[in-house]
Amino acid sequence: MTDGEAEPTLPAEAGAPAPVRISRVWWVVSAGAALALVVLLAVMIVYREANKPFGFEVEFMSTLVAARNEVWTVPALVFNALGGGILSTVAVPAVIVAALLVWRRPWGAVYYLVAAIASSGLTRLIKVIVGRPRPEDILVTPDFGSFPSGHSANAALIATTLGIIFLRTWVWVAGAAYTVLMMLSRTYLGAHWISDTIGGALVGAGVAVILWAPFAEKLYREHRMPHPPIWQKVESH
């Protein structure tokens, strides 16, 4: 996410990386396109009547419902708990923020928290506006509104923010796998149609990238700094 080589302008602080230009335009444009696609999906759902799923969604869910058994249901319920309720709104964000602070990434913690709040708020707003009913063959008791999937939005938000903060391939791969499994679990449990999960993932990723823009330089500089955990610095003194 950088443009060209580092370009020193002022004497850098001791131990700090030299200033760099961060290219934001195409990332923000791409994220805006993702959110525009969410709006398009929402319009299509409302136009078709909110309670009428697309044909491929019915077939996809029928396949997953037919495959239901304890081997798949138990992990799906674990994903359900992780992505919703008190765990997703309080416990998981608290753990992520605490971990980022322990590993000396305060700007990363602020960025993640701001993005998480924005994604959650936007998801709820769209749910209320679209008012899509949940599928009938459902195994859990969710809140109101099927489009977009809040669980999928939260998973994509976590995957994208942590990928941006750490800039490590394995973080991106793990985050993508977590997001896809969350999306599949939501349809398997009958909590969402597949377009709900796609819309949710686009919301989470889109918000994460758009809100990365104002934090970009601080996150990049923070990434380039050495990051011993708090206890290592304490021991060195």
C-alpha distance (Angstrom), angle and dihedral (degrees) to the residues before:
residue distance angle dihedral
M1 . . .
T2 3.80 . .
D3 3.77 129.9 .
G4 3.79 115.3 -139.0
E5 3.77 128.1 -41.2
A6 3.78 127.1 -30.9
E7 3.78 111.3 -78.6
P8 3.82 112.9 -157.4
T9 3.79 112.1 -148.4
L10 3.80 103.8 163.7
P11 3.80 130.8 17.9
A12 3.81 105.7 -77.3
E13 3.77 121.4 -126.3
A14 3.77 114.6 -99.4
G15 3.78 109.7 -79.2
A16 3.81 93.3 5.7
P17 3.81 122.9 120.9
A18 3.78 118.3 -111.8
P19 3.82 117.5 -95.7
V20 3.79 116.7 -87.8
R21 3.77 136.8 -169.5
I22 3.81 112.2 -112.8
S23 3.79 117.7 -150.5
R24 3.80 107.7 -139.1
V25 3.79 106.9 157.1
W26 3.80 102.8 85.9
W27 3.79 93.2 39.9
V28 3.79 91.7 52.4
V29 3.82 91.7 43.5
S30 3.82 89.7 52.3
A31 3.80 91.8 48.7
G32 3.80 90.1 48.0
A33 3.80 89.0 52.2
A34 3.81 89.5 51.9
L35 3.81 91.1 53.4
A36 3.81 90.4 45.1
L37 3.80 87.7 55.7
V38 3.80 88.9 53.3
V39 3.79 89.1 54.2
L40 3.82 90.2 48.8
L41 3.81 91.2 50.9
A42 3.80 90.0 48.7
V43 3.81 91.6 51.5
M44 3.81 91.3 48.8
I45 3.81 91.6 49.8
V46 3.80 92.9 49.7
Y47 3.81 92.0 43.9
R48 3.81 91.7 52.3
E49 3.83 89.3 46.0
A50 3.77 114.3 -93.8
N51 3.81 95.2 -107.2
K52 3.81 94.4 56.7
P53 3.83 112.4 88.3
F54 3.79 122.2 -159.2
G55 3.78 115.9 -95.2
F56 3.81 95.1 -113.4
E57 3.80 89.2 52.8
V58 3.79 92.3 56.9
E59 3.80 91.1 49.6
F60 3.80 93.0 46.5
M61 3.78 93.5 49.8
S62 3.80 91.9 44.9
T63 3.81 88.8 55.8
L64 3.79 92.5 50.6
V65 3.81 93.7 44.4
A66 3.80 90.3 51.5
A67 3.80 89.1 53.8
R68 3.81 94.6 52.0
N69 3.79 115.1 133.1
E70 3.78 137.1 138.3
V71 3.81 93.1 -91.1
W72 3.82 90.8 63.8
T73 3.81 100.0 27.6
V74 3.81 96.3 60.7
P75 3.83 96.2 55.5
A76 3.82 89.9 41.3
L77 3.81 88.9 56.2
V78 3.81 89.5 49.0
F79 3.81 89.4 54.5
N80 3.80 88.3 47.0
A81 3.81 90.5 56.5
L82 3.81 94.2 43.7
G83 3.79 94.1 50.8
G84 3.78 100.3 43.0
G85 3.79 145.7 37.0
I86 3.80 123.9 19.2
L87 3.81 92.9 -22.2
S88 3.81 95.5 59.9
T89 3.81 96.7 37.1
V90 3.80 99.4 43.5
A91 3.80 117.5 0.6
V92 3.82 102.1 46.5
P93 3.85 95.0 43.0
A94 3.82 89.9 46.8
V95 3.80 91.3 52.1
I96 3.82 92.7 47.1
V97 3.82 93.6 47.6
A98 3.81 91.7 45.8
A99 3.81 91.8 49.1
L100 3.81 91.9 49.2
L101 3.80 90.7 50.5
V102 3.80 92.1 48.0
W103 3.80 89.3 53.1
R104 3.81 90.0 48.2
R105 3.78 100.0 -109.6
P106 3.83 101.9 129.7
W107 3.82 93.8 156.1
G108 3.78 88.6 50.0
A109 3.81 89.4 53.3
V110 3.81 92.1 49.8
Y111 3.80 92.1 46.4
Y112 3.82 93.1 49.1
L113 3.81 92.9 47.6
V114 3.82 94.4 48.3
A115 3.81 91.4 47.0
A116 3.82 92.7 47.1
I117 3.80 92.3 52.3
A118 3.81 92.6 46.0
S119 3.82 93.3 47.7
S120 3.80 92.5 48.5
G121 3.80 92.1 48.4
L122 3.81 93.9 48.1
T123 3.80 91.9 46.9
R124 3.80 92.1 52.9
L125 3.80 92.0 46.6
I126 3.81 92.2 53.4
K127 3.82 91.1 46.1
V128 3.80 90.6 56.3
I129 3.81 94.2 45.1
V130 3.82 96.2 47.1
G131 3.81 97.1 36.7
R132 3.80 95.0 -166.2
P133 3.83 113.1 178.3
R134 3.80 119.5 -123.7
P135 3.82 120.0 -108.5
E136 3.81 113.6 -89.6
D137 3.81 98.4 -128.1
I138 3.81 95.2 69.1
L139 3.81 128.9 150.5
V140 3.82 99.2 -167.0
T141 3.81 137.4 50.6
P142 3.82 107.6 -117.7
D143 3.78 131.6 173.3
F144 3.81 126.4 -95.7
G145 3.77 122.8 -58.4
S146 3.78 131.0 36.1
F147 3.82 100.9 -149.6
P148 2.94 118.7 98.5
S149 3.81 110.9 17.4
G150 3.79 110.2 -121.7
H151 3.81 91.4 -161.5
S152 3.81 91.2 54.8
A153 3.80 92.3 45.3
N154 3.79 90.9 51.2
A155 3.81 92.4 48.2
A156 3.82 93.2 49.2
L157 3.80 90.4 45.3
I158 3.80 91.8 54.1
A159 3.81 92.7 44.4
T160 3.81 93.7 49.2
T161 3.81 98.7 42.5
L162 3.81 93.9 47.1
G163 3.80 90.5 44.5
I164 3.81 89.6 53.7
I165 3.80 93.7 44.2
F166 3.81 97.2 49.0
L167 3.84 100.9 27.8
R168 3.80 91.8 -152.4
T169 3.81 124.5 140.4
W170 3.79 93.5 -137.5
V171 3.82 90.5 54.3
W172 3.82 90.6 53.8
V173 3.82 91.8 46.5
A174 3.81 93.5 47.6
G175 3.80 91.1 45.9
A176 3.81 93.1 49.5
A177 3.81 91.0 49.0
Y178 3.81 91.4 49.0
T179 3.80 91.4 49.8
V180 3.81 94.7 48.7
L181 3.83 91.9 47.2
M182 3.80 90.0 49.3
M183 3.81 90.7 50.9
L184 3.80 91.9 49.3
S185 3.80 92.3 47.0
R186 3.81 91.8 53.6
T187 3.80 92.0 55.2
Y188 3.82 92.7 40.4
L189 3.82 90.0 55.6
G190 3.80 90.3 48.0
A191 3.80 92.0 -119.7
H192 3.82 94.9 121.5
W193 3.76 144.8 15.8
I194 3.79 114.9 -119.2
S195 3.83 92.1 -105.5
D196 3.82 88.0 57.3
T197 3.80 90.8 57.3
I198 3.81 92.8 45.1
G199 3.80 90.2 50.1
G200 3.81 91.0 48.3
A201 3.80 93.5 50.0
L202 3.82 90.5 49.7
V203 3.81 91.1 50.8
G204 3.80 93.5 50.3
A205 3.80 95.7 45.3
G206 3.81 93.9 40.6
V207 3.79 94.6 51.3
A208 3.82 91.1 45.6
V209 3.81 92.8 54.3
I210 3.81 95.9 43.0
L211 3.80 91.9 50.4
W212 3.80 90.2 45.8
A213 3.82 88.9 69.5
P214 3.84 98.4 73.7
F215 3.83 90.8 42.7
A216 3.82 96.1 42.7
E217 3.80 100.7 105.6
K218 3.78 94.8 41.4
L219 3.80 91.9 48.3
Y220 3.80 92.0 48.1
R221 3.80 93.2 49.5
E222 3.79 90.3 45.6
H223 3.81 90.1 50.8
R224 3.82 91.1 53.3
M225 3.80 93.8 51.6
P226 3.84 120.5 90.3
H227 3.80 110.1 -95.9
P228 3.79 112.9 -158.6
P229 3.81 110.8 166.7
I230 3.81 116.8 -102.8
W231 3.81 94.8 -101.2
Q232 3.82 92.5 55.7
K233 3.79 92.1 56.2
V234 3.80 90.8 47.2
E235 3.83 90.7 51.7
S236 3.83 91.6 49.7
H237 3.78 89.5 60.6
